């Protein structure tokens, strides 16, 4: 693995680059034998018997996916967590990750240390370690990419394309907190008190990947996805891949207390809740005859679950109001291009 192109004026010494690897990055790989101590060009990973490897990659760019004023540790933890959320959506257990960093030349060493400390904190929480990667200098902006690797029982990975007509649509946790958290950080939710704002901001900065739930859904859910681009957009992916339509009941979408207060103060925020993204909760479909299993699934997954709709014949996603009238939605969610 090539980890020698390090950035920053503080590291312009003969061994500055290697000292950074030894002092900051190697500790992140200490508990991962497959990383080979970050001394070789690649890691060597052997999947457990009867398991498939699941690989996912996400990238984050300053000014696009996070604010330049965000804390380095929070940025690192979110980078890892959004990838772990993808593993959760496939029902996988994480085993390691690869990291690529593009440091602006003026970025101080202290920033990189805080970033690594954030990774270390979440490595301990989620039982995962660094396998290797690459790091280079750039004129900017700060860019980061992480590849997470997990394991799932052979041929049992959760997919988006298995939903059937009549299946229930279920979501974990609460929806809309991530999108509203960004608005709170931008000081666009003036009606919330400091406690409510802080809650939403924390949900934006530090999503909680539903790994236990994803693993509990293997062999039960007919399809699954994590909510990153927005509830409507991501359920739309399930509908499209399964050749069906989805009907969502707005009043059944679970909201946190802070989100409820925000929406009650400004009903225009309803669409932001449905389309804003950054929740990283799981949305999945479940056969109707497994409805009674939801209590057990919630306990195994360690998170609340709510039935918000069903899969039907047709195409697209419809959101229904309480009186049975379809809610007009101007945008389905985040568009990357």
VEXDREN-2710 file (C-alpha; in Angstrom, 1 decimal):
% VEXDREN-2710
k/r/px/py/pz
1/UNK/0.0/0.0/0.0
2/UNK/1.3/3.4/-0.9
3/UNK/1.0/5.7/2.1
4/UNK/3.9/8.0/1.4
5/UNK/2.6/11.1/-0.3
6/UNK/1.7/13.1/2.8
7/UNK/0.6/16.8/2.8
8/UNK/1.3/19.9/4.9
9/UNK/4.1/22.2/5.6
10/UNK/4.6/20.7/9.1
11/UNK/5.8/17.5/7.4
12/UNK/8.4/18.8/5.0
13/UNK/11.3/16.8/6.5
14/UNK/13.1/13.8/5.2
15/UNK/11.1/11.4/7.4
16/UNK/8.1/13.5/7.9
17/UNK/5.9/11.4/5.6
18/UNK/6.9/8.1/7.1
19/UNK/6.7/9.5/10.6
20/UNK/3.1/10.5/9.9
21/UNK/2.3/6.9/8.8
22/UNK/4.1/5.4/11.8
23/UNK/2.6/7.9/14.3
24/UNK/-0.9/8.5/13.0
25/UNK/-2.0/5.7/10.6
26/UNK/-0.3/2.6/11.8
27/UNK/-2.1/2.7/15.2
28/UNK/-5.4/2.4/13.2
29/UNK/-4.2/-0.9/11.7
30/UNK/-2.8/-2.4/14.8
31/UNK/-5.7/-4.6/15.5
32/UNK/-6.1/-5.8/11.9
33/UNK/-3.7/-8.6/11.0
34/UNK/-4.7/-8.5/7.3
35/UNK/-3.2/-5.0/7.1
36/UNK/0.3/-6.5/7.6
37/UNK/1.3/-3.5/9.7
38/UNK/0.9/-1.1/6.7
39/UNK/4.4/-2.3/5.5
40/UNK/3.4/-3.8/2.1
41/UNK/1.6/-2.7/-1.0
42/UNK/-1.7/-4.3/-0.2
43/UNK/-3.6/-6.1/2.6
44/UNK/-4.3/-9.8/2.5
45/UNK/-7.9/-10.7/3.6
46/UNK/-9.3/-14.1/3.7
47/UNK/-13.1/-14.3/4.0
48/UNK/-14.5/-16.7/6.6
49/UNK/-15.8/-20.1/5.4
50/UNK/-19.3/-19.8/3.9
51/UNK/-19.2/-16.1/3.6
52/UNK/-19.3/-13.6/0.7
53/UNK/-17.4/-10.4/0.8
54/UNK/-19.4/-7.1/0.6
55/UNK/-17.5/-4.0/-0.6
56/UNK/-18.7/-0.4/-0.7
57/UNK/-17.1/2.9/-1.3
58/UNK/-18.2/6.5/-0.5
59/UNK/-16.3/9.8/-1.1
60/UNK/-16.7/13.1/0.7
61/UNK/-15.6/16.5/-0.5
62/UNK/-15.3/19.7/1.5
63/UNK/-18.0/22.1/0.7
64/UNK/-20.2/19.4/-0.8
65/UNK/-20.6/16.6/1.7
66/UNK/-19.4/18.4/4.8
67/UNK/-18.7/22.0/5.9
68/UNK/-15.1/23.1/6.1
69/UNK/-15.8/24.3/9.6
70/UNK/-16.8/20.8/10.8
71/UNK/-14.6/19.1/13.4
72/UNK/-12.0/16.8/11.9
73/UNK/-13.1/13.9/14.2
74/UNK/-16.7/14.3/13.2
75/UNK/-15.8/14.3/9.5
76/UNK/-13.8/11.1/10.0
77/UNK/-16.5/9.3/11.9
78/UNK/-19.2/10.3/9.4
79/UNK/-17.0/9.0/6.5
80/UNK/-16.7/5.7/8.2
81/UNK/-20.3/5.5/9.3
82/UNK/-21.9/6.2/5.9
83/UNK/-19.9/3.3/4.5
84/UNK/-20.9/1.0/7.4
85/UNK/-24.5/2.0/6.7
86/UNK/-24.1/0.6/3.2
87/UNK/-22.8/-2.7/4.7
88/UNK/-25.8/-2.7/7.1
89/UNK/-28.2/-2.4/4.1
90/UNK/-26.7/-5.6/2.7
91/UNK/-26.9/-7.4/6.0
92/UNK/-23.1/-7.6/6.3
93/UNK/-20.8/-7.6/9.3
94/UNK/-17.8/-5.2/8.9
95/UNK/-14.3/-6.6/8.9
96/UNK/-12.1/-3.7/7.7
97/UNK/-11.7/-0.6/5.5
98/UNK/-9.4/1.1/3.1
99/UNK/-8.8/4.9/3.2
100/UNK/-7.7/7.4/0.6
101/UNK/-7.1/11.0/1.6
102/UNK/-6.4/14.0/-0.5
103/UNK/-4.9/16.6/1.9
104/UNK/-4.6/20.3/1.0
105/UNK/-1.0/21.4/1.2
106/UNK/-1.7/23.9/4.0
107/UNK/-3.6/21.4/6.2
108/UNK/-2.0/21.3/9.6
109/UNK/-0.8/18.0/11.1
110/UNK/-3.0/18.6/14.1
111/UNK/-6.1/18.4/11.9
112/UNK/-5.0/15.1/10.5
113/UNK/-4.3/13.8/14.0
114/UNK/-7.8/14.8/15.1
115/UNK/-9.2/13.1/12.0
116/UNK/-7.3/9.9/12.9
117/UNK/-8.5/10.1/16.5
118/UNK/-12.1/10.2/15.2
119/UNK/-11.5/7.1/13.1
120/UNK/-10.0/5.4/16.1
121/UNK/-13.0/6.2/18.3
122/UNK/-15.4/4.6/15.8
123/UNK/-13.1/1.7/15.1
124/UNK/-13.4/0.7/18.7
125/UNK/-17.2/1.2/18.7
126/UNK/-17.8/-0.8/15.6
127/UNK/-15.1/-3.4/15.8
128/UNK/-13.3/-2.5/12.6
129/UNK/-9.8/-1.6/11.6
130/UNK/-7.7/0.1/8.9
131/UNK/-6.5/-2.3/6.1
132/UNK/-4.5/0.3/4.1
133/UNK/-5.0/2.9/1.4
134/UNK/-3.3/5.9/0.0
135/UNK/-2.8/9.6/0.8
136/UNK/-1.7/12.4/-1.5
137/UNK/-1.3/16.1/-1.6
138/UNK/-3.7/18.3/-3.5
139/UNK/-4.2/22.1/-4.0
140/UNK/-7.7/21.4/-2.8
141/UNK/-10.4/20.9/-1.9
142/UNK/-10.0/18.4/1.0
143/UNK/-11.3/15.1/-0.4
144/UNK/-11.7/11.8/1.3
145/UNK/-12.7/8.3/0.2
146/UNK/-13.3/5.2/2.2
147/UNK/-13.9/1.6/1.1
148/UNK/-15.6/-0.6/3.7
149/UNK/-15.5/-4.4/3.5
150/UNK/-17.9/-6.8/5.2
151/UNK/-19.0/-10.4/5.3
152/UNK/-22.4/-11.9/4.9
153/UNK/-23.6/-15.5/4.6
154/UNK/-23.0/-16.9/1.1
155/UNK/-25.6/-15.7/-1.4
156/UNK/-27.7/-14.1/1.4
157/UNK/-26.8/-10.4/1.0
158/UNK/-29.8/-8.2/1.1
159/UNK/-30.6/-6.6/-2.3
160/UNK/-32.9/-3.9/-3.6
161/UNK/-34.6/-6.0/-6.2
162/UNK/-36.6/-8.6/-4.2
163/UNK/-39.7/-6.8/-3.0
164/UNK/-43.1/-8.3/-3.9
165/UNK/-46.5/-6.7/-4.3
166/UNK/-48.2/-6.5/-0.9
167/UNK/-44.9/-6.3/1.0
168/UNK/-44.8/-3.9/3.9
169/UNK/-42.4/-0.9/3.7
170/UNK/-40.6/-0.5/7.0
171/UNK/-38.1/2.1/8.2
172/UNK/-35.8/2.2/11.3
173/UNK/-35.4/5.1/13.7
174/UNK/-36.7/8.5/12.7
175/UNK/-36.7/10.2/9.3
176/UNK/-35.7/13.8/8.3
177/UNK/-33.3/14.5/11.2
178/UNK/-30.2/14.6/9.0
179/UNK/-31.7/17.1/6.5
180/UNK/-33.1/19.3/9.3
181/UNK/-29.8/19.1/11.1
182/UNK/-28.1/20.7/8.1
183/UNK/-30.7/23.4/8.1
184/UNK/-30.1/23.9/11.9
185/UNK/-26.3/24.3/11.2
186/UNK/-27.1/26.8/8.6
187/UNK/-29.3/28.7/11.1
188/UNK/-32.4/28.2/9.1
189/UNK/-34.5/26.7/11.9
190/UNK/-34.9/29.7/14.2
191/UNK/-38.0/28.3/16.0
192/UNK/-36.2/25.4/17.7
193/UNK/-34.7/25.7/21.1
194/UNK/-30.9/25.0/21.6
195/UNK/-31.5/21.4/22.8
196/UNK/-33.6/20.5/19.7
197/UNK/-31.1/22.2/17.4
198/UNK/-28.2/20.3/19.0
199/UNK/-30.1/17.0/18.6
200/UNK/-30.7/17.5/14.9
201/UNK/-27.1/18.7/14.3
202/UNK/-25.7/15.6/16.0
203/UNK/-27.9/13.4/13.8
204/UNK/-26.5/15.2/10.8
205/UNK/-22.9/14.9/11.9
206/UNK/-23.0/11.4/13.3
207/UNK/-25.5/9.0/11.7
208/UNK/-25.9/5.6/13.4
209/UNK/-25.3/2.7/10.9
210/UNK/-27.9/0.0/11.7
211/UNK/-25.5/-2.9/11.5
212/UNK/-27.3/-5.2/14.0
213/UNK/-30.7/-4.6/12.3
214/UNK/-29.2/-5.3/8.8
215/UNK/-27.8/-8.6/10.0
216/UNK/-31.1/-9.5/11.7
217/UNK/-32.9/-8.8/8.4
218/UNK/-30.9/-11.5/6.4
219/UNK/-33.3/-14.2/5.4
220/UNK/-36.3/-12.1/6.4
221/UNK/-36.5/-8.9/4.4
222/UNK/-37.2/-9.1/0.7
223/UNK/-35.2/-5.9/0.0
224/UNK/-33.3/-3.3/1.8
225/UNK/-31.5/0.1/1.3
226/UNK/-30.1/2.8/3.6
227/UNK/-31.6/6.2/3.4
228/UNK/-28.8/8.5/2.2
229/UNK/-30.4/10.4/-0.7
230/UNK/-33.8/10.8/0.8
231/UNK/-36.7/8.6/1.8
232/UNK/-38.6/8.9/-1.5
233/UNK/-35.5/8.6/-3.7
234/UNK/-34.2/5.5/-1.9
235/UNK/-37.5/3.7/-1.6
236/UNK/-37.8/4.6/-5.3
237/UNK/-34.7/2.6/-5.9
238/UNK/-36.3/-0.5/-4.3
239/UNK/-39.5/0.1/-6.4
240/UNK/-37.5/0.5/-9.6
241/UNK/-35.3/-2.5/-9.1
242/UNK/-38.2/-4.7/-8.0
243/UNK/-40.4/-3.6/-10.9
244/UNK/-43.1/-2.2/-8.6
245/UNK/-44.5/1.0/-7.1
246/UNK/-44.3/2.2/-3.5
247/UNK/-47.1/3.9/-1.6
248/UNK/-46.0/5.8/1.6
249/UNK/-48.4/7.1/4.2
250/UNK/-47.0/10.5/5.4
251/UNK/-48.7/10.3/8.8
252/UNK/-46.9/7.0/9.5
253/UNK/-43.4/8.3/8.8
254/UNK/-41.7/8.4/12.2
255/UNK/-40.3/11.7/13.3
256/UNK/-38.2/12.7/16.3
257/UNK/-39.6/15.3/18.7
258/UNK/-37.3/17.9/17.3
259/UNK/-38.4/17.2/13.7
260/UNK/-42.1/17.3/14.7
261/UNK/-41.6/20.7/16.2
262/UNK/-39.8/22.0/13.1
263/UNK/-42.5/20.6/10.8
264/UNK/-45.3/22.0/12.9
265/UNK/-43.6/25.4/12.8
266/UNK/-43.2/25.3/9.0
267/UNK/-45.2/22.8/7.0
268/UNK/-42.9/23.5/4.0
269/UNK/-40.4/21.3/5.8
270/UNK/-42.5/18.2/5.1
271/UNK/-40.9/17.8/1.7
272/UNK/-37.4/18.4/3.2
273/UNK/-38.1/15.5/5.6
274/UNK/-39.1/13.2/2.8
275/UNK/-36.4/14.1/0.3
276/UNK/-33.5/15.6/2.2
277/UNK/-31.4/12.5/2.9
278/UNK/-28.5/12.1/5.4
279/UNK/-30.5/9.9/7.7
280/UNK/-28.7/6.6/7.1
281/UNK/-31.6/4.7/8.6
282/UNK/-32.7/1.4/6.9
283/UNK/-35.7/1.1/4.7
284/UNK/-36.8/-2.5/3.9
285/UNK/-39.7/-4.5/2.7
286/UNK/-41.2/-7.4/4.6
287/UNK/-43.9/-9.9/3.6
288/UNK/-47.2/-9.2/5.1
289/UNK/-47.2/-12.5/7.0
290/UNK/-44.1/-11.4/8.9
291/UNK/-45.8/-8.3/10.3
292/UNK/-45.9/-9.9/13.8
293/UNK/-42.1/-10.3/13.7
294/UNK/-41.4/-6.6/13.8
295/UNK/-41.3/-6.5/17.6
296/UNK/-38.6/-9.2/17.6
297/UNK/-36.7/-7.5/14.7
298/UNK/-36.7/-4.2/16.5
299/UNK/-35.3/-5.9/19.6
300/UNK/-32.6/-7.7/17.7
301/UNK/-31.7/-4.6/15.8
302/UNK/-31.7/-2.3/18.8
303/UNK/-33.9/0.4/17.1
304/UNK/-37.5/1.3/16.7
305/UNK/-39.3/0.2/13.5
306/UNK/-42.3/1.7/11.7
307/UNK/-44.5/0.4/8.9
308/UNK/-44.9/3.4/6.5
309/UNK/-46.5/1.9/3.4
310/UNK/-46.6/-1.0/1.0
311/UNK/-45.4/-2.2/-2.4
312/UNK/-48.0/-2.3/-5.1
313/UNK/-48.2/-3.0/-8.8
314/UNK/-47.1/-0.1/-11.0
315/UNK/-44.1/2.2/-10.9
316/UNK/-42.8/5.2/-9.0
317/UNK/-43.4/6.4/-5.4
318/UNK/-46.6/8.0/-4.1
319/UNK/-46.9/9.8/-0.8
320/UNK/-50.4/9.9/0.6
321/UNK/-51.9/12.3/3.1
322/UNK/-54.2/11.2/5.9
323/UNK/-57.4/11.8/3.8
324/UNK/-56.1/9.6/1.0
325/UNK/-55.0/12.5/-1.2
326/UNK/-51.7/12.2/-2.9
327/UNK/-49.1/14.7/-1.7
328/UNK/-47.4/16.7/-4.4
329/UNK/-43.6/16.4/-4.2
330/UNK/-41.5/18.7/-6.4
331/UNK/-38.2/16.7/-6.0
332/UNK/-37.6/13.0/-5.1
333/UNK/-34.3/13.7/-3.4
334/UNK/-30.6/14.3/-3.7
335/UNK/-29.2/14.2/-7.2
336/UNK/-25.4/13.6/-7.6
337/UNK/-25.3/14.9/-11.2
END
